[in-house]
């Protein structure tokens, strides 16, 4: 067709003019490290049920219940449905529009031959089609942006599931640790009650002074005062766990043996692709891709558009003969439109899209760097805390033996009560520290599960 060279000559300058924007495209500056800082890490795909590695059926039940009922997870899944509907809407906008209508007109006119009035009815059917040709890919880019946005929300839902599962597992282990601290405190209280009774008998018989009796009573009251505080912390932890799993506050069933919960062994292997594991990184990446497509769509809106229209009209004086073609009108046409008066607004929209794209890039790089930092921190915390726990358990054994010796010496009159009192304080403090440190180690491992997107178990 002869109009094509002229049309291209008109469109090319407009296309070149449309590329000028004020906001510059930010370059990527992210460098992915080849390995963890301390040469330790996972070498496998994520585990679907990583929390089961701790072997606690009560924890498994709570985590699975939270994945079904937690409000944050349900909200994230509902948001996925919203973005899926928005994708269908974007895809529907890419189709031609087709409108159909029927009208009826009743009129009275004067006959030119007789001059007499006459009534008649005219039925009219209308069919009209319209289609904006996506020459520059504006609508296809919008559809791609909607697809990436949907993928980002799906990743956000996975991130919510991982976060809630990690929070439930951490809260459960903390609850078990509080139970163990309460058990240690109650055992210490019973031991100090025996020491108090012994000190009272020795004072009453004149074997020791009143000072030792008062000191034993003080230590007894110190241990007794910690029990209500621990019981309150247990209640708070139960209530927090209940909310996480979608229940009203209530008691939580758990194992009574905290010492049976063992830390996991961290394999000394090269890391796998972290970018393919963490859902928040996938989300940031998809948002960046969506921003790129939105930018392309905004740039395409600056270019001329081609609109095709077609319409047809059927007209008859009898309704059932409307399709018998007594009189037919039709038209087919096309138009090329270029933005002129609103060009500044469209250019500003390109700058907005470019700025949004740059923000998505910066956020993606931030998320990735934070991910590597979290993994390195968690791996180091597991190693250092494990070493510290091992030394503290040795100290606990030594202090227990020291208390046994001090008690025997005191009961046989070879040492003062201060020696036993000092050993009691040290042992009680050490026992609580062991429980807290073990819980810290377990929480660090759960956080590493989360940081890796769900586990480090090697692929068989």
VOZAZA-755154 format. One line per field, with one value per residue (C-alpha): residue number from 0; residue in three letters; chain; x negated, y negated, z. Coordinates in Angstrom, 3 decimals. Layout:
! VOZAZA-755154
pamar <- (NUM;...)
kollum <- (ALA;...)
kelo <- (A;...)
X <- (X;...)
Y <- (Y;...)
Z <- (Z;...)
***
This chain:
! VOZAZA-755154
pamar <- (0;1;2;3;4;5;6;7;8;9;10;11;12;13;14;15;16;17;18;19;20;21;22;23;24;25;26;27;28;29;30;31;32;33;34;35;36;37;38;39;40;41;42;43;44;45;46;47;48;49;50;51;52;53;54;55;56;57;58;59;60;61;62;63;64;65;66;67;68;69;70;71;72;73;74;75;76;77;78;79;80;81;82;83;84;85;86;87;88;89;90;91;92;93;94;95;96;97;98;99;100;101;102;103;104;105;106;107;108;109;110;111;112;113;114;115;116;117;118;119;120;121;122;123;124;125;126;127;128;129;130;131;132;133;134;135;136;137;138;139;140;141;142;143;144;145;146;147;148;149;150;151;152;153;154;155;156;157;158;159;160;161;162;163;164;165;166;167;168;169;170;171;172;173;174;175;176;177;178;179;180;181;182;183;184;185;186;187;188;189;190;191;192;193;194;195;196;197;198;199;200;201;202;203;204;205;206;207;208;209;210;211;212;213;214;215;216;217;218;219;220;221;222;223;224;225;226;227;228;229;230;231;232;233;234;235;236;237;238;239;240;241;242;243;244;245;246;247;248;249;250;251;252;253;254;255;256;257;258;259;260;261;262;263;264;265;266;267;268;269;270;271;272;273;274;275;276;277;278;279;280;281;282;283;284;285;286;287;288;289;290;291;292;293;294;295;296;297;298;299;300;301;302;303;304;305;306;307;308;309;310;311;312;313;314;315;316;317;318;319;320;321;322;323;324;325;326;327;328;329;330;331;332;333;334;335;336;337;338;339;340;341;342;343;344;345;346;347;348;349;350;351;352;353;354;355;356;357;358;359;360;361;362;363;364;365;366;367;368;369;370;371;372;373;374;375;376;377;378;379;380;381;382;383;384;385;386;387;388;389;390;391;392;393;394;395;396;397;398;399;400;401;402;403;404;405;406;407;408;409;410;411;412;413;414;415;416;417;418;419;420;421;422;423;424;425;426;427;428;429;430;431;432;433;434;435;436;437;438;439;440;441;442;443;444;445;446;447;448;449;450;451;452;453;454;455;456;457;458;459)
kollum <- (UNK;UNK;UNK;UNK;UNK;UNK;UNK;UNK;UNK;UNK;UNK;UNK;UNK;UNK;UNK;UNK;UNK;UNK;UNK;UNK;UNK;UNK;UNK;UNK;UNK;UNK;UNK;UNK;UNK;UNK;UNK;UNK;UNK;UNK;UNK;UNK;UNK;UNK;UNK;UNK;UNK;UNK;UNK;UNK;UNK;UNK;UNK;UNK;UNK;UNK;UNK;UNK;UNK;UNK;UNK;UNK;UNK;UNK;UNK;UNK;UNK;UNK;UNK;UNK;UNK;UNK;UNK;UNK;UNK;UNK;UNK;UNK;UNK;UNK;UNK;UNK;UNK;UNK;UNK;UNK;UNK;UNK;UNK;UNK;UNK;UNK;UNK;UNK;UNK;UNK;UNK;UNK;UNK;UNK;UNK;UNK;UNK;UNK;UNK;UNK;UNK;UNK;UNK;UNK;UNK;UNK;UNK;UNK;UNK;UNK;UNK;UNK;UNK;UNK;UNK;UNK;UNK;UNK;UNK;UNK;UNK;UNK;UNK;UNK;UNK;UNK;UNK;UNK;UNK;UNK;UNK;UNK;UNK;UNK;UNK;UNK;UNK;UNK;UNK;UNK;UNK;UNK;UNK;UNK;UNK;UNK;UNK;UNK;UNK;UNK;UNK;UNK;UNK;UNK;UNK;UNK;UNK;UNK;UNK;UNK;UNK;UNK;UNK;UNK;UNK;UNK;UNK;UNK;UNK;UNK;UNK;UNK;UNK;UNK;UNK;UNK;UNK;UNK;UNK;UNK;UNK;UNK;UNK;UNK;UNK;UNK;UNK;UNK;UNK;UNK;UNK;UNK;UNK;UNK;UNK;UNK;UNK;UNK;UNK;UNK;UNK;UNK;UNK;UNK;UNK;UNK;UNK;UNK;UNK;UNK;UNK;UNK;UNK;UNK;UNK;UNK;UNK;UNK;UNK;UNK;UNK;UNK;UNK;UNK;UNK;UNK;UNK;UNK;UNK;UNK;UNK;UNK;UNK;UNK;UNK;UNK;UNK;UNK;UNK;UNK;UNK;UNK;UNK;UNK;UNK;UNK;UNK;UNK;UNK;UNK;UNK;UNK;UNK;UNK;UNK;UNK;UNK;UNK;UNK;UNK;UNK;UNK;UNK;UNK;UNK;UNK;UNK;UNK;UNK;UNK;UNK;UNK;UNK;UNK;UNK;UNK;UNK;UNK;UNK;UNK;UNK;UNK;UNK;UNK;UNK;UNK;UNK;UNK;UNK;UNK;UNK;UNK;UNK;UNK;UNK;UNK;UNK;UNK;UNK;UNK;UNK;UNK;UNK;UNK;UNK;UNK;UNK;UNK;UNK;UNK;UNK;UNK;UNK;UNK;UNK;UNK;UNK;UNK;UNK;UNK;UNK;UNK;UNK;UNK;UNK;UNK;UNK;UNK;UNK;UNK;UNK;UNK;UNK;UNK;UNK;UNK;UNK;UNK;UNK;UNK;UNK;UNK;UNK;UNK;UNK;UNK;UNK;UNK;UNK;UNK;UNK;UNK;UNK;UNK;UNK;UNK;UNK;UNK;UNK;UNK;UNK;UNK;UNK;UNK;UNK;UNK;UNK;UNK;UNK;UNK;UNK;UNK;UNK;UNK;UNK;UNK;UNK;UNK;UNK;UNK;UNK;UNK;UNK;UNK;UNK;UNK;UNK;UNK;UNK;UNK;UNK;UNK;UNK;UNK;UNK;UNK;UNK;UNK;UNK;UNK;UNK;UNK;UNK;UNK;UNK;UNK;UNK;UNK;UNK;UNK;UNK;UNK;UNK;UNK;UNK;UNK;UNK;UNK;UNK;UNK;UNK;UNK;UNK;UNK;UNK;UNK;UNK;UNK;UNK;UNK;UNK;UNK;UNK;UNK;UNK;UNK;UNK;UNK;UNK;UNK;UNK;UNK;UNK;UNK;UNK;UNK;UNK;UNK;UNK;UNK;UNK;UNK;UNK;UNK;UNK;UNK;UNK;UNK;UNK;UNK)
kelo <- (A;A;A;A;A;A;A;A;A;A;A;A;A;A;A;A;A;A;A;A;A;A;A;A;A;A;A;A;A;A;A;A;A;A;A;A;A;A;A;A;A;A;A;A;A;A;A;A;A;A;A;A;A;A;A;A;A;A;A;A;A;A;A;A;A;A;A;A;A;A;A;A;A;A;A;A;A;A;A;A;A;A;A;A;A;A;A;A;A;A;A;A;A;A;A;A;A;A;A;A;A;A;A;A;A;A;A;A;A;A;A;A;A;A;A;A;A;A;A;A;A;A;A;A;A;A;A;A;A;A;A;A;A;A;A;A;A;A;A;A;A;A;A;A;A;A;A;A;A;A;A;A;A;A;A;A;A;A;A;A;A;A;A;A;A;A;A;A;A;A;A;A;A;A;A;A;A;A;A;A;A;A;A;A;A;A;A;A;A;A;A;A;A;A;A;A;A;A;A;A;A;A;A;A;A;A;A;A;A;A;A;A;A;A;A;A;A;A;A;A;A;A;A;A;A;A;A;A;A;A;A;A;A;A;A;A;A;A;A;A;A;A;A;A;A;A;A;A;A;A;A;A;A;A;A;A;A;A;A;A;A;A;A;A;A;A;A;A;A;A;A;A;A;A;A;A;A;A;A;A;A;A;A;A;A;A;A;A;A;A;A;A;A;A;A;A;A;A;A;A;A;A;A;A;A;A;A;A;A;A;A;A;A;A;A;A;A;A;A;A;A;A;A;A;A;A;A;A;A;A;A;A;A;A;A;A;A;A;A;A;A;A;A;A;A;A;A;A;A;A;A;A;A;A;A;A;A;A;A;A;A;A;A;A;A;A;A;A;A;A;A;A;A;A;A;A;A;A;A;A;A;A;A;A;A;A;A;A;A;A;A;A;A;A;A;A;A;A;A;A;A;A;A;A;A;A;A;A;A;A;A;A;A;A;A;A;A;A;A;A;A;A;A;A;A;A;A;A;A;A;A;A;A;A;A;A;A;A;A;A;A;A;A;A;A;A;A;A;A;A;A;A;A;A;A;A;A;A;A;A)
X <- (0.000;-1.311;-0.548;-2.992;-6.249;-4.605;-3.170;-6.525;-8.170;-5.697;-5.947;-9.733;-10.379;-7.548;-9.006;-12.438;-10.971;-9.107;-12.304;-13.418;-12.800;-14.251;-14.747;-17.765;-17.723;-19.722;-22.330;-22.482;-25.308;-24.682;-27.515;-26.468;-29.129;-30.155;-30.135;-29.290;-31.695;-32.698;-32.659;-29.637;-26.173;-23.420;-23.577;-19.987;-16.546;-14.127;-12.381;-8.602;-8.181;-11.489;-10.042;-9.540;-13.311;-13.031;-10.867;-8.176;-4.611;-3.142;-5.258;-4.277;-0.593;-0.876;-2.799;-0.381;2.563;1.028;0.568;4.309;5.663;3.173;4.787;1.614;1.374;5.064;4.703;1.695;3.565;6.555;4.235;3.030;6.649;6.944;3.874;5.022;8.263;6.322;4.326;7.543;8.739;5.493;5.780;9.390;8.417;6.263;9.289;11.441;14.610;17.898;21.141;24.598;27.924;31.511;33.772;37.414;38.961;42.716;43.507;46.469;45.824;47.890;48.128;46.727;49.339;52.540;51.622;53.068;51.205;49.862;48.204;45.235;42.536;38.873;36.645;32.888;30.048;26.498;23.245;20.011;16.438;13.395;9.761;6.644;3.744;0.946;-1.807;-4.383;-3.467;-1.898;0.878;-1.288;-3.769;-0.905;0.146;-3.433;-3.581;-0.367;-1.784;-4.973;-2.927;-0.880;-4.079;-5.372;-2.226;-2.492;-6.049;-4.797;-2.277;-5.081;-7.134;-4.202;-3.923;-7.648;-7.600;-4.581;-5.957;-9.276;-7.510;-5.379;-8.375;-10.413;-7.521;-6.979;-10.634;-10.702;-7.639;-9.370;-12.474;-10.362;-8.874;-12.387;-13.435;-10.391;-11.308;-14.887;-13.638;-11.184;-13.900;-16.214;-13.445;-12.983;-16.722;-16.900;-13.932;-15.894;-18.894;-16.641;-15.244;-18.748;-19.960;-16.989;-17.638;-21.318;-20.504;-17.957;-20.450;-23.093;-25.357;-25.315;-24.483;-21.232;-23.049;-23.283;-19.602;-18.676;-20.930;-19.260;-15.832;-16.900;-18.067;-14.855;-12.722;-14.855;-14.129;-10.464;-9.993;-11.096;-8.338;-5.410;-7.446;-8.176;-4.543;-3.468;-5.960;-4.596;-1.040;-2.097;-3.918;-0.881;1.363;-1.016;-1.188;2.596;2.972;0.366;2.196;5.573;7.059;8.274;5.779;5.550;3.118;0.735;-0.071;-3.829;-6.507;-7.470;-11.054;-13.031;-16.229;-14.888;-14.763;-18.115;-19.764;-20.225;-23.577;-24.655;-26.359;-29.691;-28.879;-29.037;-25.866;-23.221;-21.537;-20.098;-18.244;-16.064;-15.179;-13.996;-10.491;-11.186;-14.003;-11.710;-9.112;-11.595;-12.825;-9.282;-8.442;-11.510;-10.440;-6.920;-8.345;-10.386;-7.261;-5.283;-8.043;-7.892;-4.125;-4.450;-7.035;-4.825;-1.926;-3.953;-3.932;-1.111;1.716;3.644;7.386;9.574;13.366;16.154;19.911;23.033;26.706;29.824;33.148;36.685;40.308;41.004;39.041;38.781;37.558;34.721;32.144;33.596;31.507;34.155;31.661;28.045;25.466;21.868;18.536;14.926;12.189;8.930;7.156;3.675;3.591;0.536;0.535;0.017;1.678;1.308;-2.247;-3.700;-1.466;-2.490;-6.166;-5.744;-4.179;-7.280;-9.411;-7.159;-7.533;-11.297;-11.586;-9.437;-11.652;-14.776;-13.198;-12.376;-16.007;-17.372;-14.943;-15.900;-19.586;-18.867;-16.822;-19.530;-22.318;-20.272;-19.596;-23.287;-23.964;-21.231;-22.551;-26.109;-24.926;-22.818;-25.567;-28.060;-25.523;-24.944;-28.646;-29.531;-26.477;-27.123;-30.686;-29.512;-26.812;-29.340;-31.599;-28.694;-27.487;-30.972;-30.822;-27.435;-28.877;-31.792;-29.550;-27.219;-30.174;-31.349;-27.924;-27.941;-31.343;-30.393;-27.169;-28.984;-31.663;-29.035;-26.932;-30.029;-31.195;-34.279;-33.123;-30.735;-27.352;-28.714;-30.586;-27.396;-25.437;-27.902;-27.838;-24.010;-23.912;-26.455;-24.699;-21.271;-22.608;-24.502;-21.478;-19.289;-22.033;-22.276;-18.528;-18.554;-21.637;-20.199;-17.034;-19.140;-20.872;-17.550;-16.135;-19.240;-18.747;-15.098;-16.128;-18.652;-15.844;-13.916;-16.928;-17.535;-13.933;-13.090;-15.941;-19.325;-18.661;-20.768;-18.961;-19.179)
Y <- (0.000;-3.459;-5.092;-2.910;-4.799;-8.117;-6.746;-5.347;-8.664;-10.294;-7.721;-7.415;-11.043;-10.758;-7.488;-9.054;-12.072;-9.820;-8.331;-11.512;-11.459;-13.315;-10.333;-8.206;-4.424;-3.206;-0.531;2.728;2.909;6.229;8.748;12.215;13.845;17.299;18.703;17.903;15.832;18.738;21.476;23.257;23.580;25.696;27.650;28.600;27.465;26.195;28.706;28.570;29.492;28.455;28.093;31.877;32.305;31.518;34.609;32.984;33.931;31.031;28.545;30.180;29.893;26.222;25.260;27.084;25.474;22.032;22.607;23.243;20.571;17.736;14.406;13.072;16.153;16.009;12.315;13.009;15.788;13.511;10.896;13.521;13.991;10.225;10.024;13.048;11.215;8.105;10.217;11.482;7.891;6.848;9.754;8.851;5.269;6.660;8.060;6.111;4.533;5.591;3.741;4.772;2.994;2.926;-0.115;-0.668;-3.974;-4.713;-7.785;-9.508;-11.182;-12.788;-11.004;-13.062;-11.532;-11.805;-14.267;-11.947;-11.026;-7.488;-5.567;-3.279;-1.554;-1.300;1.373;0.868;3.213;1.995;3.962;2.066;3.349;1.413;2.450;0.503;2.240;2.864;1.706;0.775;3.422;1.139;3.545;6.662;5.003;4.235;7.882;8.984;6.533;7.998;11.524;10.562;8.760;11.927;13.973;11.451;11.837;15.613;15.302;12.942;15.584;18.144;15.672;15.238;18.999;19.308;16.428;17.761;21.313;19.995;17.834;20.737;23.066;20.426;19.620;23.297;23.898;20.750;22.033;25.358;23.478;21.450;24.686;26.004;22.802;23.150;26.772;25.796;22.987;25.257;27.887;25.189;23.959;27.469;27.793;24.418;25.350;28.345;26.109;23.626;26.377;27.620;24.123;23.609;26.844;26.055;22.563;23.879;26.389;23.668;25.248;22.191;18.524;16.790;15.204;18.500;19.166;15.708;16.168;19.496;17.871;15.045;17.442;19.442;16.330;15.246;18.491;18.448;14.897;15.967;18.561;16.110;14.221;17.408;18.487;15.131;15.453;18.922;17.569;14.764;17.219;19.523;16.606;15.441;18.952;19.267;16.099;17.281;20.537;18.810;19.724;17.768;17.652;21.054;23.593;25.125;28.836;29.422;31.872;31.864;32.861;29.923;31.925;34.339;31.574;31.793;29.149;30.114;30.826;28.171;29.803;28.417;28.138;25.518;23.403;23.818;20.958;18.739;16.651;19.641;20.458;17.320;16.169;12.541;12.463;13.997;11.378;8.507;9.912;10.234;6.701;5.458;7.272;5.885;2.370;2.867;3.903;0.979;-1.335;0.169;-0.304;-3.949;-4.606;-2.939;-5.233;-8.163;-6.677;-7.040;-4.522;-2.773;-2.329;-0.095;-0.400;1.446;0.973;2.295;1.317;3.309;1.555;2.847;2.005;5.563;6.924;10.554;9.373;7.385;9.917;10.287;7.343;4.888;2.095;2.434;-0.211;0.598;-1.131;-0.089;-2.540;-3.140;-6.077;-6.927;-9.118;-10.748;-12.414;-16.148;-18.236;-15.605;-14.715;-16.335;-14.198;-11.028;-11.980;-12.562;-9.116;-7.647;-9.412;-8.036;-4.517;-4.942;-6.112;-3.178;-0.807;-2.256;-1.866;1.765;2.325;0.783;2.815;6.039;5.453;4.600;7.780;9.968;8.408;8.674;12.327;13.160;11.203;13.090;16.453;15.596;14.268;17.350;19.794;17.966;17.797;21.556;22.306;19.873;20.654;24.382;23.905;21.743;24.263;27.090;25.180;24.113;27.704;28.655;25.805;27.038;30.466;28.902;26.581;29.470;31.379;28.268;27.907;31.562;31.150;27.841;29.317;32.332;30.134;27.840;30.687;32.268;28.990;28.513;25.367;22.444;22.132;19.385;21.976;23.951;20.761;19.577;22.957;22.926;19.500;20.476;23.728;22.101;19.359;21.871;24.154;21.265;20.126;23.613;23.671;20.169;20.841;24.078;22.210;19.539;22.249;23.794;20.389;19.631;22.883;22.047;18.604;20.234;22.396;19.193;17.359;20.219;20.298;23.542;25.865;27.276;30.995;32.524;33.972;37.810)
Z <- (0.000;-0.904;2.432;4.384;3.575;4.389;7.595;8.714;7.919;10.275;13.060;13.301;14.412;16.918;18.252;18.664;20.399;22.810;24.219;25.996;29.778;32.742;35.079;34.168;34.390;37.365;36.563;38.502;41.052;42.774;42.955;44.118;46.347;45.284;48.813;52.412;54.404;56.659;53.988;55.458;54.026;52.507;49.291;48.595;47.640;50.313;52.506;52.346;56.037;57.560;61.063;61.256;61.561;65.293;65.787;67.941;67.038;69.018;67.080;63.787;64.662;65.618;62.480;60.194;61.957;61.548;57.812;57.579;59.904;60.370;59.318;57.682;55.473;54.573;53.725;51.501;49.682;49.177;47.719;45.231;44.121;43.693;41.458;39.476;38.735;37.744;35.296;33.712;33.423;31.699;29.289;28.569;27.684;24.884;23.029;20.522;21.855;20.288;21.034;19.889;20.253;19.014;18.944;17.968;16.832;16.556;14.431;12.681;9.320;6.586;3.273;0.393;-1.955;0.098;2.784;5.379;8.592;9.002;11.853;11.345;13.368;12.444;14.062;13.910;14.858;15.463;15.647;16.271;16.737;17.866;18.280;19.188;17.458;19.946;17.580;20.209;22.781;25.386;26.301;26.041;28.407;30.789;30.663;31.363;34.270;35.657;35.333;37.178;39.836;40.322;40.641;43.186;45.277;45.085;46.390;49.100;50.158;50.358;52.397;54.785;55.198;55.878;58.366;60.250;60.345;61.686;64.273;65.473;65.725;67.570;69.902;70.665;71.535;73.658;75.513;76.163;77.358;79.783;81.101;81.654;83.439;85.685;86.406;87.277;89.512;91.327;91.816;93.163;95.440;96.854;97.408;99.148;101.311;102.550;103.197;105.034;107.277;107.980;108.828;111.129;113.020;113.398;114.658;117.143;118.490;118.758;116.193;113.874;114.175;113.190;110.230;108.337;108.911;107.591;104.567;103.752;104.083;101.753;99.050;99.402;98.903;95.932;94.089;95.105;93.771;90.266;89.884;89.351;86.758;84.809;85.040;83.602;80.742;80.000;79.856;77.504;75.256;75.133;74.205;71.457;70.009;70.113;68.037;65.527;64.887;64.587;67.996;70.980;73.881;75.572;76.943;74.429;74.436;74.323;75.279;78.975;78.176;76.806;77.048;74.407;71.767;70.048;67.842;64.208;62.621;60.146;57.126;56.043;52.343;49.648;49.393;46.724;44.880;47.592;45.021;44.132;47.739;49.492;48.573;49.501;46.931;44.332;45.189;44.834;41.518;40.126;41.258;39.409;36.243;36.620;36.974;33.789;31.879;33.283;32.109;28.621;28.564;29.641;26.935;24.322;25.257;23.928;20.434;17.886;18.142;15.383;15.914;13.733;13.734;11.979;12.282;10.637;10.836;9.963;9.605;9.001;9.654;10.877;13.822;12.680;9.274;10.773;9.651;6.160;4.968;3.810;4.289;5.458;6.347;7.159;7.552;8.122;8.998;10.743;12.336;13.560;16.651;18.149;21.597;21.344;24.033;26.785;25.862;28.967;31.191;29.323;29.581;33.292;33.585;31.933;34.554;37.290;35.892;35.582;39.184;40.320;38.355;39.982;43.420;42.632;41.594;44.770;46.872;45.067;45.707;49.340;49.853;48.315;50.361;53.542;52.732;52.479;55.656;57.534;56.413;57.408;60.787;61.488;60.521;62.722;65.581;65.381;65.460;68.267;70.379;70.027;71.241;74.142;75.116;75.161;77.531;79.724;80.101;81.275;83.760;84.996;85.740;87.620;89.652;90.540;91.956;93.809;95.423;96.515;98.162;99.807;101.213;102.671;104.248;105.728;107.132;108.706;110.171;108.017;106.190;106.664;105.018;102.783;100.712;100.058;99.460;96.840;95.091;95.070;93.445;90.807;89.941;89.685;87.427;85.287;84.895;83.710;81.344;79.831;79.136;77.653;75.545;74.176;73.243;71.548;69.512;68.483;67.504;65.449;63.536;62.880;61.693;59.364;57.969;57.297;55.865;53.419;52.293;54.083;54.981;54.052;53.720;50.897;47.906;47.969)
***
